[in-house]
Amino acid sequence: MSTRLGQRRVVPIMAVLTTFICIVDGAITTVALPSIARQFDLTPAALTGVVVVYPVCLGMMIPASAWLVERHGGRRLMLLSLSAFTAASGLCGAAPNLTALVGARALQGLAAGLLMPTSQALLFRTFSQTEQVRLSRLMVIPQQIAPAIAPLLGGLLITGLSWRWVFYVNVPFGAAAVLFGALFLAEHRDHAAGRLDLPGLLLCGAGTAALMYGVCAGPDLGWTRPQVLGTLAAGAVLLAVAVRHQLRTPEPILRLRLFRDRLFRDTNLVSLVGYVPMMGAMFLGPIFIQEARGGTALESGSTTFTEAFGVLVTMQVVGAVYHRIGPRPIIGTGLLGVAGVMLLFATADADTGLWAFRGYMFLLGLAMGAVFIPTTIASFSTIARADVAHAATLNTVVRQTGSALAPAVVTSVLVLGASGSQRAHPPLAAYQLSYSVLAAVALVAALFALTLPAGPGTTRPADGPTTARTRPGPRQQVG
C-alpha cells in the first residue's frame, strides 16, 4: 500500500478521533459541575472558572496553530497537542482541589486550541474538494454522535462512579489516538515556516482570550460588572490593534488578507452568525426541558438526541447534490429551515409533549446538516495550498466565537425576559422570546447566505483542494 493511500485512511481516522474527544469533553463537563461543587463544598457560582478557563485558553492558542503547523509539521503538532490533552484530562480527574482542576482545564484548553485547526488543515491538504464532500458524509457521524451521547455518558459515569471519570474517560481514547498516530501518521508539511510574528501572536492571543472571557462570564456574572465590561473593552482594543498590526506585517500570525477572498469571507460570516441560533438552540433545549417543563436530566438528554439523526440524514443528501448546485442554495435553505424550526420551538409550552420536542429537534438537525459541512468546504475552495493552515486557523477562530456567543445570547435574552426574582428561574415566556430571537438571527444569516457567490461547488477541479489559486505574490502577501 502506498504512503499516499495510507494517509488517505490515516488522516480521517486521526481527525475523527481528535474531534470526537474534544467535542465529548466540552459537552460532558457541564454535567459534572454539581458533583464537583459538592465534592469541594463550593457554590455553583464558584465553579465559573472551570467552565470559562477552557475557552479562554483555547482562544489564546488558536492564532499560533497555523505557524506551529508550518514550523513543526502537522504530525508532530498533532501528537504533542493530543498527548498534552490526554495528560491534562488525567490531571483533571485526579485534581485534589479547585485550583488544581482549573489549572488542568487550562492545559486542556491550550491543547484543544491546537488540535482542531491542525486536524482540519491535515484533511484539506490530503483530499480534494470533491473527496471532502464525500468524506464529510462519514465524518459527520462521530461529530454529531459525540455531543448527543456526552450528556448521557456523563450522567452514567457520575451516577455509577464519580465526577472524576468524566475526565478519566478521555485518557484511554487519547492514548489510543496518540499510539495510532505515532505508528501510522506521516509528516505533512508544504513549506518552511516564516519568521514568527511574536507581537501579532501576543496581541491576538491576549485579545481573543479577553473577549472569550467577557462573552463566557457575562451571562453568569452580569454584563454590567466592571470585570466583564473591562475585559470586553480590553479584548476589543487589543484585537483592533492586532488587526492593524496584521495588515502591516509581511508575515502575520493570522493571514487576514484571506478575507479579501469574497467566498472565504462570506462563508465565515455565515458561520459566525449562523452558529448563534444553531448552538443557541442546542444550549437552550436541555434547560427548557428541565426548567420550564420540570423534566429530568435523562429526559433532557434523550430528547435532544434526535437532532443528531436529522443531521446524518441531511448530510447524505448534501453529499449527493453539492457539486451539482453549489453551496449557496444548500446553506441558504438550511438556515431558513433553522429559522422555521426556531419559530416552532417558540410555540412550545409546559403542555408540549416530549415526543413533539424530539420531533422539533429532529427537524432542527435536518436544517443544521445543510450548513455545517457546506460552509467549511466552500470556504476552502478558493484557498491556495500554502494558505490552508492559516485558513483553518481563521475558520476555527470564527466558529469558536460563534459557539461562545450562542449561550451568551440565549442567557442574556432569558434574563431580559424575566424580572426580579424570576431571573433565577425564568418564566415560560422568556424561553419563547429566546427562541424568537434565535429565529430572527437565523433569518438574517439565511438571507446573507443566499448572496454567496455561485458555482464553486460545481467548478472546482478534482485534483486537489488548493489548485484553483497559486500562491500569492509578494504584494499580495502583505496583510
Order of alpha helices (4+ residues) and beta strands (2+ residues): alpha-alpha-alpha-alpha-alpha-alpha-alpha-alpha-alpha-alpha-alpha-alpha-alpha-alpha-alpha-alpha-alpha-alpha-alpha
